[in-house]
Amino acid sequence: MNPMFLGIINYPIEGLGSIKEILEEKGYVVREKLATEISENEEFEGLIIMGGPMGVYESDRYPFLNVEMKLIRKSIDEGKPVLGVCLGSQLISASLGGEIKPGHFGPEIGIYDVYTLSDFEMLGKKIQVFQWHGDTFTLPKGSTLLAYSEKYFQAFKYKTALAIQFHVEVNSKMIEEWVKAYHGDTKLVEDVKEKEEEFRKLAEKIINYWLRGKT
């Protein structure tokens, strides 16, 4: 049986997008589940945690965030691959002792340049990515920084976990939904549409890296 990946959806419109497509093309089974429905007893070979408008520091209001962090720690302890995107990356940081807070330099919304380090240099020294976040994370002890923007840390690895602040999963259809829900600039839809093929290739490279277990 092919390995099964559990994709946790923190907010209905922020799904796995191209991440699910790429994994399924490789023969993996991907099961998506709303964060409000998870327990600490899910069975899976790999864990993927997506974004959402809530903050990690709002776990009193969104108790499922605490369950996710327990799942992250358990998965890492068991040597299972963990991938976190946007809020998911922040949850990885927090689960490992990092701090999450609103970014002092304001939100990043739109297409931004990101600079790579270490293993991520295989993506190119500078890459363009889509961002939509206001919070940021600190690097947990023992982690390795893989990417940064002019404002914030953008990616790090820790054992079997890969945390990515930017959105590798997006296409223009997803952004159209986000713009409506989050009252964003409609120009973002066209901006992403022009970069869809580039973003898809970037997502494939990042997922291949993650699957190789080089985290």
C-alpha positions in Angstrom: 0.0 0.0 0.0 1.3 3.5 -0.9 2.2 5.8 2.0 -0.7 7.9 3.3 -0.2 11.6 4.0 -2.6 13.5 6.3 -3.3 17.1 5.3 -4.7 19.2 8.0 -6.9 22.1 6.8 -7.0 25.0 9.4 -9.5 27.0 7.3 -11.7 25.6 4.6 -10.5 27.8 1.7 -6.8 27.1 2.5 -6.4 23.6 1.1 -3.4 21.7 -0.1 -3.6 22.9 -3.7 -0.7 21.8 -5.8 0.9 19.9 -2.9 -1.9 17.3 -3.0 -1.7 17.2 -6.8 2.0 16.6 -6.9 1.9 13.9 -4.1 -0.9 12.1 -5.8 0.9 12.2 -9.2 3.8 10.4 -7.4 1.4 7.7 -6.2 0.9 8.8 -2.6 -2.5 8.8 -0.9 -3.5 12.2 0.5 -6.3 12.5 3.0 -7.5 15.9 4.0 -9.1 16.6 7.3 -10.4 19.8 9.0 -8.3 20.8 12.0 -11.5 21.0 14.1 -12.0 17.2 13.5 -8.6 15.9 14.3 -7.6 13.9 17.4 -4.2 12.9 18.6 -4.6 9.4 17.3 -4.7 9.8 13.5 -2.8 7.2 11.5 -0.5 8.5 8.7 3.0 8.2 7.3 3.5 11.9 6.7 1.9 15.1 8.1 1.1 18.3 6.2 -0.3 21.4 8.0 -1.7 24.3 6.0 -2.5 27.9 6.6 -5.3 29.9 8.1 -6.2 33.4 9.4 -5.8 32.5 13.1 -2.6 33.1 15.1 -0.8 30.3 17.0 -1.1 32.5 20.1 -4.9 32.3 19.8 -4.9 28.6 20.9 -7.4 29.4 23.7 -9.9 30.4 21.0 -8.8 27.7 18.6 -7.9 24.7 20.8 -7.3 22.5 17.7 -4.0 24.3 17.3 -2.7 22.6 20.5 -3.7 19.2 19.1 -1.8 20.0 15.9 1.4 20.9 17.8 1.2 17.6 19.7 0.8 15.8 16.4 3.8 17.6 15.1 6.0 16.7 18.0 4.9 13.1 17.9 5.5 12.8 14.2 9.0 14.2 14.5 9.8 11.9 17.4 8.6 9.0 15.3 10.8 10.1 12.3 7.8 10.9 10.1 8.0 13.7 7.5 6.2 16.9 8.5 5.5 19.8 6.2 4.1 23.1 7.4 2.9 26.0 5.2 2.3 29.5 6.5 0.4 28.9 9.8 1.6 25.4 9.5 5.2 26.6 9.6 4.5 28.7 12.6 2.9 25.7 14.4 6.1 23.7 13.7 8.2 26.5 15.2 5.9 26.8 18.3 5.8 23.1 18.8 9.6 23.1 19.0 9.9 26.0 21.4 9.9 28.9 18.9 7.9 32.1 19.4 5.1 33.3 17.1 4.1 37.0 17.1 2.8 39.7 14.7 5.6 40.8 12.4 7.1 44.1 13.4 7.6 45.1 9.7 4.0 44.6 8.6 2.3 41.9 6.6 3.7 40.4 3.4 0.9 40.0 0.9 1.7 39.4 -2.8 4.7 38.2 -4.7 8.0 38.7 -2.9 11.7 37.9 -3.5 13.0 35.3 -1.0 16.7 34.5 -0.6 17.8 30.9 0.0 20.4 29.3 2.2 21.9 25.9 2.8 19.9 23.1 1.1 17.4 25.5 -0.5 20.2 27.1 -2.6 19.3 24.3 -5.1 16.2 26.4 -5.8 18.3 29.3 -6.9 19.9 32.1 -4.8 16.7 34.2 -5.1 13.2 32.9 -5.8 9.9 34.6 -6.2 7.0 33.3 -4.0 3.5 34.2 -3.0 3.0 35.5 0.5 -0.1 36.2 2.6 0.8 36.5 6.3 1.1 38.9 9.2 2.7 36.8 11.9 6.2 35.5 11.9 8.2 32.8 13.8 11.6 32.6 15.5 14.0 29.7 14.7 13.7 26.8 17.2 16.9 25.6 18.8 18.7 23.1 16.6 16.9 24.2 13.4 18.6 25.3 10.1 17.4 28.4 8.3 16.7 27.8 4.6 15.2 31.0 3.3 14.5 34.6 4.3 12.9 37.7 2.9 13.8 41.4 3.5 11.4 41.3 6.4 11.2 37.8 7.9 12.5 34.2 8.1 10.8 32.1 5.4 11.8 28.5 5.8 13.7 26.2 8.2 14.3 22.5 8.7 14.4 20.5 11.9 15.1 16.7 11.7 12.1 15.4 9.6 10.2 18.7 9.6 10.2 21.4 6.9 8.6 24.7 7.7 7.7 27.2 4.9 6.2 30.6 5.6 5.4 31.4 2.0 2.6 29.6 0.0 4.0 27.0 -2.3 0.5 25.5 -3.0 -1.3 28.3 -4.7 -2.9 28.9 -8.0 -5.0 31.8 -9.3 -8.3 30.0 -8.5 -7.3 29.7 -4.8 -6.2 33.3 -4.6 -9.5 34.4 -6.1 -11.3 32.8 -3.2 -8.8 34.3 -0.7 -9.3 37.8 -2.1 -13.0 37.5 -1.7 -12.8 36.0 1.8 -10.0 38.3 3.2 -11.0 41.4 1.2 -7.7 41.5 -0.7 -6.6 43.3 -3.8 -8.1 41.6 -6.9 -4.8 42.3 -8.8 -3.3 39.4 -6.8 -5.3 37.0 -8.8 -3.7 38.1 -12.1 -0.2 38.3 -10.5 -0.5 34.7 -9.5 -2.0 33.6 -12.8 1.1 34.9 -14.6 3.4 32.9 -12.2 1.4 29.7 -11.9 3.7 27.5 -13.9 6.8 28.9 -12.1 5.1 28.3 -8.7 4.1 24.8 -9.6 7.7 23.9 -10.6 9.0 25.4 -7.3 6.5 23.4 -5.3 7.6 20.2 -7.1 11.3 20.9 -6.2 10.4 21.6 -2.6 8.3 18.5 -2.2 10.9 16.4 -3.8 13.4 17.7 -1.3 11.1 17.0 1.6 10.3 13.5 0.4 14.0 12.7 0.0 14.3 13.0 3.8 17.0 15.6 3.6 15.4 17.6 6.4 
